[in-house]
Amino acid sequence: MDVTSSSGGGDPRQIEETKPLLGSDVSAPEGTKVMGAVPCRRALLLCNGMRYKLLQEGDIQVCVIRHPRTFLSKILTSKFLRRWEPHHLTLADNSLASATPSGYMENSVSYSAIEDVQPLSWENAPKYCLQLTIPGGTVLLQAANSYLRDQWFHSLQWKKKIYKYKKVLSNPSRWEVVLKEIRTLVDMALTSPLQDDSINQAPLEIVSKLLSENTNLTTQEHENIIVAIAPLLENNHPPPDLCEFFCKHCRERPRSMVVIEVFTPVVQRILKHNMDFGKCPRLRLFTQEYILALNELNAGMEVVKKFIQSMHGPTGHCPHPRVLPNLVAVCLAAIYSCYEEFINSRDNSPSLKEIRNGCQQPCDRKPTLPLRLLHPSPDLVSQEATLSEPRLKSVVVASSEVHVEVERTSTAKPALTASTGNDSEPNLIDCLMVSPACGTMSIELGPQAGRTLGCHVEILKLLSDYDDWRPSLASLLQPIPFPKEALAHEKFTKELKYVIQRFAEDPRQEVHSCLLSVRAGKDGWFQLYSPGGVACDDDGELFASMVHILMGSCYKTKKFLLSLAENKLGPCMLLALRGNQTMAEILCLMLEYNIIDNNDTQLQIISTLESTDVGKRMYEQLCDRQRELKELQRKGGPTRLTLPSKSTDADLARLLSSGSFGNLENLSLAFTNVTSACAEHLIKLPSLKQLNLWSTQFGDAGLRLLSEHLTMLQVLNLCETPVTDAGLLALSSMKSLCSLNMNSTKLSADTYEDLKAKLPNLKEVDVRYTEAW
């Protein structure tokens, strides 16, 4: 029996590509230019109806029927004598094969040997069958139901056609024909009822391979191919080789309309959906080149600004959480690339610490070429004033992109030794007032690198203007992810200063706290932009602004003041001497909390405060507070005090300022509305031993402040307060604690074990309804 099939013209399952392959004639002229509107029109060709997932393998019944040539063969191939075999078939890239090659499927069936694929539809035909016409016979595939049959049908058709296009497009002859076949391939992917990532990726990979093997295309052919594949890029990332092709087009023709009309939605999708540029770095490079192409347009940064606005959206909150990290990643990589050739060409590249100190210490590097900065550390100024050494002429280390001027000294500088007595310190104000008499380092970028740097730093500035993006941006930039050569480049740090100012002006603690270093022993933006820092180009205005915002958000802690006293006391005194109110407040707090132990330095701070009206007024207020504290301690007062419920921070401050509480040992604030702000008043109770904060809004910030000042506290009740591990860990410094109630807090088991190990006197602990319970 001959196996034939009848095909109804209206059956949507019988989707056959009727457009010719490469061998057909093409009527389109070679120079025809296809604009960006074409892919938008062809993108509407998606078919309706059932959708299927592309099959890669599956179980199915197989029967092979050879063309009958004799009467006996006709009898053996009749439907009554057919033999069906179960097989697990795999749809490979070039053939249909069985996992158990035996029987009918002893040999795989190549897609090139399959002449036609059709579902059987004649009367009394086997149910749910497909017919594969091959030379000399027919292969019948029988599925379990109609949906599986249709899924096999569309999957086999897809595999067959992709195999054919791979073979045909591997040897192109006429590019106008190639262009037409690419459009046909794209239309096939768009109209396929299969839903799978590989449906759109396979044509893109075919085109990508085609372009990588044929690099001598004209610009017009470039644009025509890009426009032809544009509909597939709306929902798919381009493959790596295709990204390379797009990057080349952006570099060579940045003003092409293809960049705006075709690449814009592609880059928007990358920024919205990409999760890791490390796995696909060419996507990042393509995004970078696209932004640079926008910057080359007549409007320049205005076009880039509008693009950033379109990525953020019209509302106050960007709905796409991946946009900001991806934009920052692109900017960081672009900025690094501006200095990359210089970084790789120098084996003796100094560390950030050496750059900040203004010289490179003698070590194993070769040759010794100390880098000198325009703004040296204050500790080196006195050294420069006392040391004189012969210098040779400047040496210029140049690359194609970067030119760095350095000075070669004839002898290595001795280490700085400050002559100090038993109880004396260097005069820090005098150190700051000395004019910097040292060499300079200047980095000059080439024109292209300069444009790249300016464009991407401007993007960072644009990102910092959005309130909802600023916290995440500050967190991403907190570790200072820029190369040290960039931080030594005056143009870069001057432009980036705007971003740091935006962080310093933001009242949210999650933003301005990122100005500090990410961990101890590592520089942060606060250090870099403070007087004497590598990036400071003013007289301390930005430094004062940063200190002001940090002091206003519960950073009045001994730890913060100690860091200022150790590293930035000179700049603080100099700015206070010039009438800065924040710095005068800092110096008063250092005196009040006994941060400075040296008597000469204390007297110097007092002289600085008394030299201005603001400082003099604050110092007088400090003296009044100290006298009041001594008077409170002398008068005594009650030993126990309980605040009424619903009392606030203002009520507590008013009460404590109305009388003497020098002898107060037990204070209960249970069931009041006090917050961490009241900690500033609690630390002024020197005799306090028992504190009840049950069911208040006292949080981590207040707990950290208490742990630094009330070290003699013995009983602390934090039941039903919003404290977390971040604040509870600070209690490890309160060695006198005997009783601690952390019931119904966010205490973790690890923090609990850590507290037990560090509080030797702790005897009573309540951790019910916590993770540690």
Protein Blocks (a to p, Z undefined) as FASTA:
>chain_A
ZZdddddfklmklcccfbdcfkbccfbdfklccdfklmmmmmmmpcedjdddddfbdcdd
dddddddfbfklmmmmpmklpccddddddddfkbccdfbdghjllpccdfklpmbdcddf
behiaehiacdddehiacddddfbfklmmmmmmmmmmmmmmmmmmmmmmmcfblmlmmmm
mmmmmmmmmmpcbdcfklmmmmmmmmmmmmmmmmkbcfklmmmmmmmmmmmmmmcccdfk
lmmmmmmmmmmmmmbmklmmmmmmmmmmmmmmomblklmmmlmmmmmmmmmmmmmpmnlm
mmmmmmmmmmnopcfbdfbfklmmmmmmmmmmmmmmmmmmmmmmpmklccfklmmnopac
ddfbdcddddddfbdcfklmmmmmmpccddddddddddfkbccdddddfbdcdddddddd
fkbccdfklmmmpccddddddddddfklmmmmmmmmmmmmmmmmpmklmmmmmmmmmnop
acfklmmpmklmmmmmmmmmmmmmpmbfklmmmmpcfbehiacfklmmgghiaklcbehl
mmmmmmmmmmmnopacfklmmmmmmmmmmmmmmmmmnopaklmmmmmmmmmnomalblkl
mmmmmmmmmmpmklmmmmmmmmmmmmmmmmmmmnnpafbdcddehiafklmmmmmmmmcc
klbmbdcfehiabdfklmmmmmmmmkbcbdcfehiabdfklmmmmmmmmmmbfbdcfehi
abdfklmmmmmmmmmbmbdcfehiabdfklmmmmmmmmmklmbdcfehiakZZ
